[in-house]
Each structure stands twice: as C-alpha cells, then as structure tokens.
Amino acid sequence: MDARLAWLSRRGIKELDLVLQGFLQDGYADATAAEQQAFAALLEYQDPEILDRIFHGVEDEDAAIAALVQRLRAGGS
C-alpha cells in the first residue's frame, strides 16, 4: 500500500475516512490502473468536494473519477 495514499485517505471526517480508507484497504489492490489513478486524483480534492461527489450526487467532470465515485457509492471493493 502506498504510504502517501494512506495518509491522504485520512481526512478527519468519519464518513470520508470509512469510505476512502475502506477502498484503500479492500479495493485498491484489485482496482484497474485507471481506477488507482482516479483515486489518487480524488484524494487531491478538498473534503467538501469529495463529500459532494460521494454523498450528495455531484458528478465529476473527469469520467474516470466519476466512475470511481460510483464504485465507492456502491461499497467500494
């Protein structure tokens, strides 16, 4: 597991921590290269932007991130 991704997935908001760390632990290793890149890009967003995409249905302009968010909403792994 990438230490940088592990650090970035710790957001301080319980809901985000559960989703992001859960994916990193249970789904990241089996994810495609595109999904892994999208996850790294998503972690560069600010917390409100991630919350909006995962929990409030805001669609991302980047198709790869939007597809990853759909996977995260469905349980992540």
Gaussian input, Z-matrix of N, CA and C with variables (Angstrom, degrees):
# hf/3-21g

backbone

0 1
 N
 C     1     B1
 C     2     B2     1     A1
 N     3     B3     2     A2     1     D1
 C     4     B4     3     A3     2     D2
 C     5     B5     4     A4     3     D3
 N     6     B6     5     A5     4     D4
 C     7     B7     6     A6     5     D5
 C     8     B8     7     A7     6     D6
 N     9     B9     8     A8     7     D7
 C    10    B10     9     A9     8     D8
 C    11    B11    10    A10     9     D9
 N    12    B12    11    A11    10    D10
 C    13    B13    12    A12    11    D11
 C    14    B14    13    A13    12    D12
 N    15    B15    14    A14    13    D13
 C    16    B16    15    A15    14    D14
 C    17    B17    16    A16    15    D15
 N    18    B18    17    A17    16    D16
 C    19    B19    18    A18    17    D17
 C    20    B20    19    A19    18    D18
 N    21    B21    20    A20    19    D19
 C    22    B22    21    A21    20    D20
 C    23    B23    22    A22    21    D21
 N    24    B24    23    A23    22    D22
 C    25    B25    24    A24    23    D23
 C    26    B26    25    A25    24    D24
 N    27    B27    26    A26    25    D25
 C    28    B28    27    A27    26    D26
 C    29    B29    28    A28    27    D27
 N    30    B30    29    A29    28    D28
 C    31    B31    30    A30    29    D29
 C    32    B32    31    A31    30    D30
 N    33    B33    32    A32    31    D31
 C    34    B34    33    A33    32    D32
 C    35    B35    34    A34    33    D33
 N    36    B36    35    A35    34    D34
 C    37    B37    36    A36    35    D35
 C    38    B38    37    A37    36    D36
 N    39    B39    38    A38    37    D37
 C    40    B40    39    A39    38    D38
 C    41    B41    40    A40    39    D39
 N    42    B42    41    A41    40    D40
 C    43    B43    42    A42    41    D41
 C    44    B44    43    A43    42    D42
 N    45    B45    44    A44    43    D43
 C    46    B46    45    A45    44    D44
 C    47    B47    46    A46    45    D45
 N    48    B48    47    A47    46    D46
 C    49    B49    48    A48    47    D47
 C    50    B50    49    A49    48    D48
 N    51    B51    50    A50    49    D49
 C    52    B52    51    A51    50    D50
 C    53    B53    52    A52    51    D51
 N    54    B54    53    A53    52    D52
 C    55    B55    54    A54    53    D53
 C    56    B56    55    A55    54    D54
 N    57    B57    56    A56    55    D55
 C    58    B58    57    A57    56    D56
 C    59    B59    58    A58    57    D57
 N    60    B60    59    A59    58    D58
 C    61    B61    60    A60    59    D59
 C    62    B62    61    A61    60    D60
 N    63    B63    62    A62    61    D61
 C    64    B64    63    A63    62    D62
 C    65    B65    64    A64    63    D63
 N    66    B66    65    A65    64    D64
 C    67    B67    66    A66    65    D65
 C    68    B68    67    A67    66    D66
 N    69    B69    68    A68    67    D67
 C    70    B70    69    A69    68    D68
 C    71    B71    70    A70    69    D69
 N    72    B72    71    A71    70    D70
 C    73    B73    72    A72    71    D71
 C    74    B74    73    A73    72    D72
 N    75    B75    74    A74    73    D73
 C    76    B76    75    A75    74    D74
 C    77    B77    76    A76    75    D75
 N    78    B78    77    A77    76    D76
 C    79    B79    78    A78    77    D77
 C    80    B80    79    A79    78    D78
 N    81    B81    80    A80    79    D79
 C    82    B82    81    A81    80    D80
 C    83    B83    82    A82    81    D81
 N    84    B84    83    A83    82    D82
 C    85    B85    84    A84    83    D83
 C    86    B86    85    A85    84    D84
 N    87    B87    86    A86    85    D85
 C    88    B88    87    A87    86    D86
 C    89    B89    88    A88    87    D87
 N    90    B90    89    A89    88    D88
 C    91    B91    90    A90    89    D89
 C    92    B92    91    A91    90    D90
 N    93    B93    92    A92    91    D91
 C    94    B94    93    A93    92    D92
 C    95    B95    94    A94    93    D93
 N    96    B96    95    A95    94    D94
 C    97    B97    96    A96    95    D95
 C    98    B98    97    A97    96    D96
 N    99    B99    98    A98    97    D97
 C   100   B100    99    A99    98    D98
 C   101   B101   100   A100    99    D99
 N   102   B102   101   A101   100   D100
 C   103   B103   102   A102   101   D101
 C   104   B104   103   A103   102   D102
 N   105   B105   104   A104   103   D103
 C   106   B106   105   A105   104   D104
 C   107   B107   106   A106   105   D105
 N   108   B108   107   A107   106   D106
 C   109   B109   108   A108   107   D107
 C   110   B110   109   A109   108   D108
 N   111   B111   110   A110   109   D109
 C   112   B112   111   A111   110   D110
 C   113   B113   112   A112   111   D111
 N   114   B114   113   A113   112   D112
 C   115   B115   114   A114   113   D113
 C   116   B116   115   A115   114   D114
 N   117   B117   116   A116   115   D115
 C   118   B118   117   A117   116   D116
 C   119   B119   118   A118   117   D117
 N   120   B120   119   A119   118   D118
 C   121   B121   120   A120   119   D119
 C   122   B122   121   A121   120   D120
 N   123   B123   122   A122   121   D121
 C   124   B124   123   A123   122   D122
 C   125   B125   124   A124   123   D123
 N   126   B126   125   A125   124   D124
 C   127   B127   126   A126   125   D125
 C   128   B128   127   A127   126   D126
 N   129   B129   128   A128   127   D127
 C   130   B130   129   A129   128   D128
 C   131   B131   130   A130   129   D129
 N   132   B132   131   A131   130   D130
 C   133   B133   132   A132   131   D131
 C   134   B134   133   A133   132   D132
 N   135   B135   134   A134   133   D133
 C   136   B136   135   A135   134   D134
 C   137   B137   136   A136   135   D135
 N   138   B138   137   A137   136   D136
 C   139   B139   138   A138   137   D137
 C   140   B140   139   A139   138   D138
 N   141   B141   140   A140   139   D139
 C   142   B142   141   A141   140   D140
 C   143   B143   142   A142   141   D141
 N   144   B144   143   A143   142   D142
 C   145   B145   144   A144   143   D143
 C   146   B146   145   A145   144   D144
 N   147   B147   146   A146   145   D145
 C   148   B148   147   A147   146   D146
 C   149   B149   148   A148   147   D147
 N   150   B150   149   A149   148   D148
 C   151   B151   150   A150   149   D149
 C   152   B152   151   A151   150   D150
 N   153   B153   152   A152   151   D151
 C   154   B154   153   A153   152   D152
 C   155   B155   154   A154   153   D153
 N   156   B156   155   A155   154   D154
 C   157   B157   156   A156   155   D155
 C   158   B158   157   A157   156   D156
 N   159   B159   158   A158   157   D157
 C   160   B160   159   A159   158   D158
 C   161   B161   160   A160   159   D159
 N   162   B162   161   A161   160   D160
 C   163   B163   162   A162   161   D161
 C   164   B164   163   A163   162   D162
 N   165   B165   164   A164   163   D163
 C   166   B166   165   A165   164   D164
 C   167   B167   166   A166   165   D165
 N   168   B168   167   A167   166   D166
 C   169   B169   168   A168   167   D167
 C   170   B170   169   A169   168   D168
 N   171   B171   170   A170   169   D169
 C   172   B172   171   A171   170   D170
 C   173   B173   172   A172   171   D171
 N   174   B174   173   A173   172   D172
 C   175   B175   174   A174   173   D173
 C   176   B176   175   A175   174   D174
 N   177   B177   176   A176   175   D175
 C   178   B178   177   A177   176   D176
 C   179   B179   178   A178   177   D177
 N   180   B180   179   A179   178   D178
 C   181   B181   180   A180   179   D179
 C   182   B182   181   A181   180   D180
 N   183   B183   182   A182   181   D181
 C   184   B184   183   A183   182   D182
 C   185   B185   184   A184   183   D183
 N   186   B186   185   A185   184   D184
 C   187   B187   186   A186   185   D185
 C   188   B188   187   A187   186   D186
 N   189   B189   188   A188   187   D187
 C   190   B190   189   A189   188   D188
 C   191   B191   190   A190   189   D189
 N   192   B192   191   A191   190   D190
 C   193   B193   192   A192   191   D191
 C   194   B194   193   A193   192   D192
 N   195   B195   194   A194   193   D193
 C   196   B196   195   A195   194   D194
 C   197   B197   196   A196   195   D195
 N   198   B198   197   A197   196   D196
 C   199   B199   198   A198   197   D197
 C   200   B200   199   A199   198   D198
 N   201   B201   200   A200   199   D199
 C   202   B202   201   A201   200   D200
 C   203   B203   202   A202   201   D201
 N   204   B204   203   A203   202   D202
 C   205   B205   204   A204   203   D203
 C   206   B206   205   A205   204   D204
 N   207   B207   206   A206   205   D205
 C   208   B208   207   A207   206   D206
 C   209   B209   208   A208   207   D207
 N   210   B210   209   A209   208   D208
 C   211   B211   210   A210   209   D209
 C   212   B212   211   A211   210   D210
 N   213   B213   212   A212   211   D211
 C   214   B214   213   A213   212   D212
 C   215   B215   214   A214   213   D213
 N   216   B216   215   A215   214   D214
 C   217   B217   216   A216   215   D215
 C   218   B218   217   A217   216   D216
 N   219   B219   218   A218   217   D217
 C   220   B220   219   A219   218   D218
 C   221   B221   220   A220   219   D219
 N   222   B222   221   A221   220   D220
 C   223   B223   222   A222   221   D221
 C   224   B224   223   A223   222   D222
 N   225   B225   224   A224   223   D223
 C   226   B226   225   A225   224   D224
 C   227   B227   226   A226   225   D225
 N   228   B228   227   A227   226   D226
 C   229   B229   228   A228   227   D227
 C   230   B230   229   A229   228   D228

   B1=1.4524
   B2=1.5303
   B3=1.2871
   B4=1.4539
   B5=1.5329
   B6=1.3270
   B7=1.4659
   B8=1.5255
   B9=1.3233
   B10=1.4701
   B11=1.5243
   B12=1.3249
   B13=1.4633
   B14=1.5214
   B15=1.3267
   B16=1.4669
   B17=1.5253
   B18=1.3226
   B19=1.4619
   B20=1.5288
   B21=1.3212
   B22=1.4635
   B23=1.5239
   B24=1.3297
   B25=1.4659
   B26=1.5267
   B27=1.3241
   B28=1.4668
   B29=1.5183
   B30=1.3268
   B31=1.4556
   B32=1.5254
   B33=1.3315
   B34=1.4568
   B35=1.5117
   B36=1.3002
   B37=1.4643
   B38=1.5189
   B39=1.3174
   B40=1.4614
   B41=1.5256
   B42=1.3265
   B43=1.4596
   B44=1.5297
   B45=1.3215
   B46=1.4671
   B47=1.5164
   B48=1.3270
   B49=1.4636
   B50=1.5214
   B51=1.3259
   B52=1.4655
   B53=1.5262
   B54=1.3164
   B55=1.4651
   B56=1.5298
   B57=1.3121
   B58=1.4644
   B59=1.5210
   B60=1.3262
   B61=1.4613
   B62=1.5230
   B63=1.3304
   B64=1.4613
   B65=1.5172
   B66=1.3374
   B67=1.4640
   B68=1.5208
   B69=1.3158
   B70=1.4630
   B71=1.5282
   B72=1.3148
   B73=1.4629
   B74=1.5239
   B75=1.3344
   B76=1.4639
   B77=1.5222
   B78=1.3195
   B79=1.4527
   B80=1.5117
   B81=1.3130
   B82=1.4664
   B83=1.5222
   B84=1.3102
   B85=1.4719
   B86=1.5241
   B87=1.3285
   B88=1.4626
   B89=1.5258
   B90=1.3193
   B91=1.4613
   B92=1.5257
   B93=1.3179
   B94=1.4622
   B95=1.5296
   B96=1.3155
   B97=1.4653
   B98=1.5277
   B99=1.3248
   B100=1.4672
   B101=1.5264
   B102=1.3357
   B103=1.4650
   B104=1.5254
   B105=1.3168
   B106=1.4631
   B107=1.5288
   B108=1.3139
   B109=1.4675
   B110=1.5256
   B111=1.3300
   B112=1.4626
   B113=1.5255
   B114=1.3314
   B115=1.4628
   B116=1.5255
   B117=1.3174
   B118=1.4666
   B119=1.5275
   B120=1.3220
   B121=1.4643
   B122=1.5262
   B123=1.3259
   B124=1.4666
   B125=1.5251
   B126=1.3148
   B127=1.4638
   B128=1.5258
   B129=1.3268
   B130=1.4634
   B131=1.5276
   B132=1.3336
   B133=1.4603
   B134=1.5244
   B135=1.3168
   B136=1.4580
   B137=1.5358
   B138=1.3298
   B139=1.4609
   B140=1.5312
   B141=1.3464
   B142=1.4678
   B143=1.5336
   B144=1.3300
   B145=1.4685
   B146=1.5286
   B147=1.3243
   B148=1.4666
   B149=1.5217
   B150=1.3285
   B151=1.4679
   B152=1.5238
   B153=1.3325
   B154=1.4661
   B155=1.5223
   B156=1.3083
   B157=1.4577
   B158=1.5291
   B159=1.3205
   B160=1.4631
   B161=1.5227
   B162=1.3292
   B163=1.4595
   B164=1.5195
   B165=1.3316
   B166=1.4592
   B167=1.5226
   B168=1.3123
   B169=1.4589
   B170=1.5157
   B171=1.3255
   B172=1.4638
   B173=1.5273
   B174=1.3235
   B175=1.4645
   B176=1.5228
   B177=1.3026
   B178=1.4583
   B179=1.5224
   B180=1.3116
   B181=1.4676
   B182=1.5170
   B183=1.3182
   B184=1.4624
   B185=1.5321
   B186=1.3180
   B187=1.4667
   B188=1.5232
   B189=1.3196
   B190=1.4671
   B191=1.5233
   B192=1.3318
   B193=1.4658
   B194=1.5190
   B195=1.3247
   B196=1.4661
   B197=1.5259
   B198=1.3244
   B199=1.4672
   B200=1.5219
   B201=1.3149
   B202=1.4629
   B203=1.5205
   B204=1.3157
   B205=1.4661
   B206=1.5257
   B207=1.3257
   B208=1.4677
   B209=1.5221
   B210=1.3154
   B211=1.4691
   B212=1.5271
   B213=1.3226
   B214=1.4624
   B215=1.5226
   B216=1.3300
   B217=1.4702
   B218=1.5242
   B219=1.3272
   B220=1.4670
   B221=1.5256
   B222=1.3090
   B223=1.4553
   B224=1.5020
   B225=1.2944
   B226=1.4411
   B227=1.5014
   B228=1.3029
   B229=1.4684
   B230=1.5001
   A1=108.47
   A2=116.23
   A3=123.54
   A4=109.31
   A5=116.79
   A6=121.36
   A7=111.58
   A8=116.78
   A9=119.77
   A10=110.69
   A11=117.09
   A12=120.18
   A13=110.88
   A14=116.75
   A15=120.24
   A16=109.97
   A17=116.51
   A18=120.44
   A19=110.87
   A20=117.12
   A21=120.81
   A22=113.08
   A23=117.75
   A24=120.00
   A25=112.12
   A26=117.72
   A27=122.33
   A28=107.35
   A29=116.08
   A30=120.48
   A31=114.23
   A32=118.48
   A33=120.70
   A34=113.43
   A35=116.91
   A36=122.77
   A37=105.21
   A38=115.94
   A39=120.62
   A40=112.88
   A41=117.06
   A42=120.78
   A43=111.14
   A44=116.12
   A45=119.33
   A46=111.21
   A47=116.71
   A48=119.88
   A49=110.71
   A50=116.94
   A51=120.40
   A52=111.54
   A53=116.75
   A54=120.62
   A55=111.15
   A56=116.89
   A57=120.61
   A58=112.22
   A59=116.89
   A60=119.31
   A61=110.76
   A62=116.75
   A63=119.92
   A64=111.69
   A65=116.30
   A66=119.28
   A67=110.84
   A68=116.52
   A69=119.91
   A70=110.91
   A71=116.93
   A72=121.09
   A73=112.96
   A74=116.86
   A75=119.93
   A76=115.35
   A77=118.51
   A78=119.39
   A79=116.01
   A80=116.82
   A81=120.33
   A82=112.90
   A83=117.31
   A84=120.68
   A85=111.95
   A86=117.49
   A87=122.06
   A88=112.62
   A89=117.27
   A90=121.09
   A91=110.32
   A92=115.06
   A93=120.10
   A94=109.28
   A95=115.96
   A96=120.26
   A97=110.64
   A98=116.96
   A99=120.81
   A100=110.91
   A101=117.17
   A102=120.52
   A103=111.04
   A104=116.95
   A105=120.03
   A106=110.72
   A107=116.90
   A108=120.62
   A109=110.73
   A110=116.55
   A111=120.62
   A112=110.70
   A113=117.21
   A114=121.19
   A115=110.05
   A116=117.27
   A117=120.87
   A118=110.56
   A119=117.11
   A120=120.73
   A121=110.99
   A122=117.16
   A123=121.33
   A124=110.82
   A125=117.29
   A126=121.07
   A127=112.62
   A128=117.69
   A129=121.05
   A130=111.60
   A131=117.89
   A132=121.90
   A133=110.18
   A134=115.65
   A135=121.89
   A136=109.01
   A137=116.06
   A138=120.77
   A139=113.63
   A140=119.63
   A141=118.60
   A142=113.13
   A143=116.30
   A144=119.85
   A145=110.99
   A146=116.71
   A147=120.15
   A148=109.81
   A149=116.87
   A150=120.81
   A151=110.83
   A152=116.59
   A153=120.47
   A154=111.56
   A155=117.20
   A156=120.24
   A157=112.07
   A158=117.32
   A159=119.89
   A160=112.27
   A161=117.54
   A162=120.31
   A163=115.08
   A164=118.05
   A165=120.04
   A166=113.65
   A167=116.82
   A168=121.09
   A169=116.36
   A170=118.25
   A171=120.34
   A172=108.27
   A173=115.99
   A174=121.11
   A175=110.12
   A176=116.31
   A177=121.19
   A178=109.43
   A179=116.57
   A180=120.85
   A181=112.00
   A182=117.06
   A183=122.41
   A184=108.27
   A185=116.92
   A186=121.26
   A187=112.46
   A188=117.88
   A189=120.86
   A190=110.89
   A191=116.69
   A192=119.71
   A193=109.86
   A194=117.69
   A195=120.81
   A196=110.86
   A197=117.70
   A198=121.22
   A199=110.91
   A200=117.22
   A201=120.56
   A202=110.47
   A203=117.35
   A204=120.86
   A205=110.05
   A206=117.75
   A207=120.36
   A208=110.19
   A209=117.02
   A210=121.04
   A211=110.75
   A212=116.86
   A213=120.64
   A214=111.10
   A215=116.85
   A216=120.82
   A217=111.29
   A218=116.80
   A219=121.82
   A220=112.91
   A221=117.37
   A222=118.90
   A223=114.04
   A224=117.09
   A225=121.05
   A226=120.70
   A227=118.91
   A228=117.03
   A229=112.44
   D1=137.99
   D2=179.97
   D3=-73.38
   D4=121.36
   D5=-177.69
   D6=-62.51
   D7=-35.03
   D8=179.13
   D9=-65.24
   D10=-43.34
   D11=178.23
   D12=-65.31
   D13=-38.79
   D14=178.18
   D15=-61.33
   D16=-42.66
   D17=179.27
   D18=-65.87
   D19=-45.70
   D20=-178.26
   D21=-68.11
   D22=-25.00
   D23=-179.41
   D24=-78.78
   D25=-8.26
   D26=175.08
   D27=-90.54
   D28=102.25
   D29=-171.40
   D30=-100.97
   D31=-20.68
   D32=-176.86
   D33=89.27
   D34=-0.40
   D35=172.78
   D36=-113.40
   D37=118.06
   D38=-170.20
   D39=-52.21
   D40=-45.37
   D41=-177.61
   D42=-60.73
   D43=-43.52
   D44=178.67
   D45=-68.42
   D46=-41.12
   D47=178.26
   D48=-57.45
   D49=-45.10
   D50=-178.69
   D51=-62.14
   D52=-46.30
   D53=-177.28
   D54=-70.01
   D55=-50.73
   D56=-173.93
   D57=-70.79
   D58=-46.02
   D59=178.62
   D60=-68.79
   D61=-34.46
   D62=176.73
   D63=-61.26
   D64=-44.54
   D65=177.68
   D66=-64.44
   D67=-43.49
   D68=-178.54
   D69=-60.57
   D70=-39.74
   D71=-178.34
   D72=-79.07
   D73=-38.66
   D74=-170.21
   D75=-108.03
   D76=-20.42
   D77=-174.26
   D78=-123.84
   D79=-22.28
   D80=-173.15
   D81=-61.34
   D82=-44.37
   D83=-176.61
   D84=-61.79
   D85=-31.50
   D86=-179.38
   D87=-93.64
   D88=-4.10
   D89=-178.21
   D90=-72.55
   D91=154.40
   D92=175.18
   D93=-69.40
   D94=165.29
   D95=177.45
   D96=-59.75
   D97=-38.39
   D98=178.77
   D99=-64.66
   D100=-40.88
   D101=177.95
   D102=-66.75
   D103=-38.60
   D104=177.94
   D105=-64.74
   D106=-40.88
   D107=177.54
   D108=-66.06
   D109=-40.38
   D110=178.67
   D111=-64.66
   D112=-38.66
   D113=178.19
   D114=-63.06
   D115=-45.85
   D116=178.35
   D117=-60.99
   D118=-40.34
   D119=178.70
   D120=-67.06
   D121=-41.38
   D122=178.58
   D123=-60.04
   D124=-38.62
   D125=-178.84
   D126=-67.20
   D127=-15.15
   D128=176.71
   D129=-80.63
   D130=-13.05
   D131=179.19
   D132=-73.54
   D133=159.47
   D134=173.32
   D135=-74.98
   D136=154.96
   D137=-177.41
   D138=-52.39
   D139=-47.04
   D140=-179.99
   D141=-59.56
   D142=-34.87
   D143=178.83
   D144=-67.58
   D145=-40.38
   D146=178.48
   D147=-67.61
   D148=-44.77
   D149=177.76
   D150=-56.35
   D151=-46.54
   D152=179.96
   D153=-58.52
   D154=-42.23
   D155=-177.26
   D156=-71.57
   D157=-43.56
   D158=-175.32
   D159=-80.71
   D160=-43.25
   D161=-170.70
   D162=-105.71
   D163=-18.91
   D164=-175.56
   D165=-115.15
   D166=7.68
   D167=172.45
   D168=75.00
   D169=14.26
   D170=177.55
   D171=-71.75
   D172=127.24
   D173=179.99
   D174=-83.84
   D175=136.77
   D176=176.74
   D177=-83.75
   D178=147.20
   D179=177.93
   D180=-69.38
   D181=-27.90
   D182=178.94
   D183=-81.45
   D184=118.41
   D185=-175.97
   D186=-61.31
   D187=-36.13
   D188=-179.38
   D189=-67.77
   D190=-41.16
   D191=177.72
   D192=-68.32
   D193=-40.79
   D194=178.06
   D195=-59.69
   D196=-41.49
   D197=178.59
   D198=-66.41
   D199=-40.43
   D200=177.65
   D201=-63.86
   D202=-42.47
   D203=178.96
   D204=-60.13
   D205=-39.89
   D206=176.09
   D207=-59.35
   D208=-42.13
   D209=178.28
   D210=-63.87
   D211=-42.84
   D212=178.77
   D213=-62.90
   D214=-41.34
   D215=178.19
   D216=-62.68
   D217=-31.95
   D218=-177.31
   D219=-83.89
   D220=-0.44
   D221=178.64
   D222=123.90
   D223=-11.82
   D224=167.51
   D225=85.58
   D226=-38.40
   D227=-173.36
   D228=-104.31

